[in-house]
Amino acid sequence: MQREYSIMKSIDRLTRANMKQLQEMEVLLGYAFSNPVLLQKALVHSSFGFEQLDGAQNNEILEFLGDAVLDLVVTDMLFRRFPERREGELTKIRAGLVRETTLARIARTIRLGDFILLGKGEESSHGRRKASILASAFEALIGAIYLDRGYGAARDIVGHHLQPMLSEIKRKTVVEDAKSLLQEKIQEQFSRAPTYYLENEEGPAHAKKFTVSVRFDEEVLGEGSGTSKKEAEQRAAAAALEIIDSWWQRLREQQHGHMPGKN
């Protein structure tokens, strides 16, 4: 979409000049703007605004708004999807969904980089490939959609593009932080932490494989393997998290005061 422009006095003239490209962006995004000027402004990087417009006409304020809308939409989505999850776990999943790398991935799937208007410096330094610019432009798009048709429209578009990544982000987040999540859950119930045991270590020094179990009162809750003890512990904790609800149900069925693995 980048081209040589003479100085333009308003975003409206830019919108009229780029209408065909804006319509292509709408198809890729899956949303038709009632006010295409908002879409055009979302695609104007500050470097282009300073060179070709009056400096203030760029996507930064839409990015600011879109960041807040995105946080609310994702929080709402997770609250409704996982009402049984703890606040700390949902916070980590949300962080995974709204982080720069995730938003940049979405931006690349809709070829957003092809439509961003950049100044000469950013263009020459391959700015349209930069994750920071792509993520910011995507946030600006969400802000523009919110202004165009409100929260419901923004929620639908965010859900459409983020839902496919939710399972992946959730699984990755749980594995990366499984030890702390498991410890929180068990300490809340019993005021004690689980214990990790090295079950096996094999392979040459440069390619070790560790197998670790996590236990509570000598009952094995899960096992995991990895190329480091830390990785194996995280995988063991993740395995334990998958069965912990059924484990607690079994505890509740035992006589009051008995612990797992004991008569």
C-alpha positions, 0 to 999 in steps of 0.5 A: 500500500506504501506509495509516494504521497504529496503532503495531504491536509487531512486523513479524509483525502488519504482515505479517498485515495486509498479506498480500494486498498482499504476495502481489501483490508476489510475483507482480510479483517472480516469487518466492513467499516461504516466509517472508513476514515477510522480504518485509514487512521488505524493504518497510519503509523506516526512516522508517516503522519509526521512526514505526510500529514500534520503529525497528529493524524496517526494511529497512536490514540486508536492504539491506546483505545484498542489496547484497553478494549482488547484487555476488556474483551479478552477478560470477558471472553476468559471469564465466560469460557473458564468460570471455574479457573482461578484469577491468577491462571486467567491473568496469565492466559490473558497476558499470553493472548494480548502480548505483542508476539501474539498480536503480531502473529494475528496481524501477519495472518491478515497481511496487515503489514502490507497496508500500514503507511510508514515514513521513509525511515521505517520503510527502509528499515523494514518496519512493516515486518516489526512485531511492535508495529504490527501489534500496535496497528492491530490494537489500533484496528480494534480501537477503530472498530470500537468507535465504528460500531461499539463493544459488540463489534470489537468483541466479535472481531477479537473473538474471531481472530483470538479463539483459534489461539486460545487452546495453544496459549492456554496449554503453553501458559499452564505448562510454563507456570504449572508448578506455581499453579499446582502449589497454589491449589494444594496449599489453599486446601492443605497449607502444604506444598507438593514434593518433586522426586527425580525418578530417572536420569539417562543419556549422555551429559550433552543430551540428558533426559530427566523424569520427575514425579510430583507427589503429595503425601507419597501419592503420585499426582503426575510425572513428566520428562524433559531435558532439564529437571526444571522442565520435567518438574513443570511437565509433571505439575501440568500432568497433575493439574489435569487430574487434580479435580478428580483427585479432590473428588476422591479425597472428599469421598474418603473419611474426613481427615484422611489423606491420599494414600493413607488408610 
